[in-house]
Amino acid sequence: MNERIIALDGLHTSISVRSGETLLAALERCGYKMRRSCRNGVCEICQITLLEGEVEQRYPAGRFQAPQSAILACTATALSDLRVYIEGLQMPGVLAVKKVICEITETEKLNHDVYRIRLHMPATASHAVEYYAGQYLNVLLPTGKQASFSIASAPDMGRELELHIRHIPESEMSSAIVDHLLNNPSVEIELPRGDCYVQATEMKDDTQLIMAAASTGFAQVKSMVEHLLANQHHNPIHVYWGARNADDFYLADLPEQWAHEHSHVTMTRVVEPDAASAWQGRTGLLPAAILEDFTEFDNTLVIGAGSPGMVYALLDACEAAGMKEEQLKSDVFAYAPRPKK
Ligand code: FES
């Protein structure tokens, strides 16, 4: 097969384009994303800049040579090796961050201070939003205030989003967010954010997952578990959910239902020691509970969904038991890095 090379200007990388294949088709085959709509040379949204080489364009028909020729990626085929510049080109696996206005479809108080908020994203193609299980979004208020929340729903749910939001009355920001969500028909959000996520297609068969969720950190874990279950993922998943008090838990027995219906899922709730509590289950802190149950971490991925204090305590405890730092994923490492030892 007669292949040509397309160098992608500014990205220090190149792809091959097959004989007769359009530049857009070659880019998409390699996992890149760019602006495109009609795919027929009509809308011109896929216009790119030809910096080196020569192409033949099916529609509008013609031959174009570099430098600086504007060509349409959806109808152009390569007559030589090329170098092109494509504004806004997304690398494979990287999702575009977008702002969208969502309809607030449901608000429900799940316990004494946590609300479940359901959002419906708009349908138009130009607003289509993708995210990975475990990523978060920013809620953007008209006042300019914004706050981050894990997405509790799985990407497999399409345009339906779920958030678990704890209302902290003494926090002005928290009250402003809750007040807006409870009293308005729509809200602007920005997503996806965060690099702590899982993809069922990327998970190795022999990897087990240990997920440590503190308080509403459960939202991030819920998205991951539901995504993996929706994709018939059968690797062991061990969920640990920690709370200060038993009444801080919410969503009744949803995680126990996962464990009941899927033999590869286990669920453990852990409540901080409290003499006044009527809690009959396990007590203690999440890192200690996990280390009681696991003594080695080969082929294990640990997810830390909670405060920096919990995540770093978990990291230290697991590293002492032989886990490597790169086996623990958490958003904490990005927003609250600690100095290297
Ligand atoms: S996608 Fe419309 S002209 Fe290429």
Residues whose N, C-alpha, C, O or C-beta is under 5 A from the ligand:
A	BS01	FES	R36 S37 C38 R39 N40 G41 V42 C43 E44 I45 C46 L72 C74
